[in-house]
Amino acid sequence: MVEVGYYSPGGQIVLYDSLSGTELPNLALNGRKGHYRIRVHHAWFPWKGEAQSGQRLLIMAYPGKGNKEIVHRNRK
């Protein structure tokens, strides 16, 4: 789990999956401009061997200042 700071000057925090062409919903709180903390949880999950394995991401954004990267949990 990693957390980083992000400044959104226009009230947009939008992620895009280039493999599927999917644009994810805006993570900014009601289009609020300003400083945010972005927290990412990442997990690999095996499924029918390494070629078919995948990953799961949980991405959260909340208002908060600070540019420091914080690693809450290192990869095992």
Sine and cosine of phi, psi and omega as CSV:
sin_phi,cos_phi,sin_psi,cos_psi,sin_omega,cos_omega
0.00,0.00,0.79,-0.61,-0.03,-1.00
-0.78,-0.63,0.56,-0.83,0.01,-1.00
-0.75,-0.67,0.71,-0.71,0.00,-1.00
-0.71,-0.71,0.32,-0.95,0.08,-1.00
-1.00,0.00,0.50,-0.87,0.03,-1.00
-0.51,-0.86,0.68,-0.74,0.07,-1.00
-0.95,-0.31,0.83,-0.56,0.02,-1.00
-0.95,-0.31,0.98,-0.18,-0.03,-1.00
-0.95,0.31,-0.37,0.93,-0.06,-1.00
-0.91,-0.42,0.13,0.99,0.01,-1.00
0.97,0.25,0.47,0.88,0.02,-1.00
-0.80,-0.60,0.79,-0.61,0.18,-0.98
-0.73,-0.69,1.00,-0.01,-0.11,-0.99
-0.87,-0.50,0.78,-0.62,0.03,-1.00
-0.97,-0.26,0.46,-0.89,-0.08,-1.00
-0.73,-0.68,0.76,-0.64,0.07,-1.00
-1.00,-0.06,0.97,-0.25,-0.08,-1.00
-0.95,0.32,-0.36,0.93,0.03,-1.00
-0.95,0.30,-0.67,0.74,-0.04,-1.00
-0.99,-0.17,-0.21,0.98,-0.04,-1.00
0.98,0.22,0.32,0.95,-0.06,-1.00
-1.00,-0.05,0.78,-0.63,0.13,-0.99
-0.99,-0.13,0.78,-0.63,-0.03,-1.00
-1.00,0.07,0.34,-0.94,-0.02,-1.00
-0.88,0.47,0.43,-0.90,0.05,-1.00
-0.89,0.45,0.82,-0.58,-0.01,-1.00
-1.00,0.04,-0.16,0.99,0.01,-1.00
-0.93,0.36,0.66,-0.76,-0.05,-1.00
-0.92,0.38,0.97,-0.24,0.00,-1.00
0.78,0.63,0.59,0.81,0.01,-1.00
0.95,0.30,0.36,0.93,-0.05,-1.00
-0.94,0.34,0.79,-0.62,0.13,-0.99
-0.97,0.23,0.42,-0.91,0.13,-0.99
0.77,-0.64,-0.29,-0.96,-0.08,-1.00
-1.00,0.06,0.65,-0.76,0.02,-1.00
-0.71,-0.71,0.35,-0.94,0.23,-0.97
-0.93,-0.36,0.75,-0.67,0.02,-1.00
-0.93,-0.36,0.83,-0.56,-0.01,-1.00
-0.90,-0.44,0.76,-0.65,-0.04,-1.00
-0.84,-0.54,0.83,-0.56,0.14,-0.99
-0.97,-0.24,0.72,-0.70,-0.04,-1.00
-0.76,-0.65,0.67,-0.74,0.05,-1.00
-0.56,-0.83,0.69,-0.73,0.14,-0.99
-1.00,-0.03,0.59,-0.81,0.13,-0.99
-0.71,-0.71,0.79,-0.61,0.00,-1.00
-0.97,0.24,0.57,-0.82,0.05,-1.00
-0.42,-0.91,0.94,-0.34,0.00,-1.00
0.82,0.57,0.72,0.69,0.05,-1.00
1.00,0.01,0.17,-0.99,-0.09,-1.00
-0.89,0.45,-0.58,0.82,-0.03,-1.00
-0.90,0.43,-0.45,0.89,-0.03,-1.00
-0.97,-0.25,0.08,1.00,-0.03,-1.00
-0.95,0.31,0.24,-0.97,-0.03,-1.00
-0.58,-0.81,-0.12,-0.99,0.02,-1.00
-0.71,-0.71,0.39,-0.92,0.03,-1.00
-0.80,-0.60,0.74,-0.68,0.03,-1.00
-0.85,-0.53,0.68,-0.73,0.18,-0.98
-0.87,-0.49,0.89,-0.45,-0.07,-1.00
-0.88,-0.47,0.83,-0.56,-0.02,-1.00
-0.84,-0.54,0.57,-0.82,0.07,-1.00
-0.75,-0.66,0.68,-0.74,0.05,-1.00
-0.53,-0.85,0.51,-0.86,0.00,-1.00
-0.85,0.52,0.72,-0.70,0.01,-1.00
0.12,-0.99,0.58,-0.82,-0.01,-1.00
-1.00,-0.06,0.27,-0.96,0.07,-1.00
0.88,-0.48,0.70,-0.72,0.01,-1.00
-0.97,-0.24,-0.05,1.00,-0.09,-1.00
-0.94,0.35,0.72,-0.70,0.12,-0.99
-0.99,0.13,0.75,-0.66,0.00,-1.00
-0.84,-0.54,0.82,-0.57,0.09,-1.00
-0.99,-0.16,0.95,-0.32,-0.02,-1.00
-0.99,0.17,-0.53,0.85,-0.01,-1.00
-0.52,-0.85,0.85,-0.53,0.05,-1.00
-0.97,0.25,0.41,-0.91,0.06,-1.00
-0.91,0.42,0.67,-0.74,-0.02,-1.00
-0.99,0.15,0.00,0.00,0.00,0.00
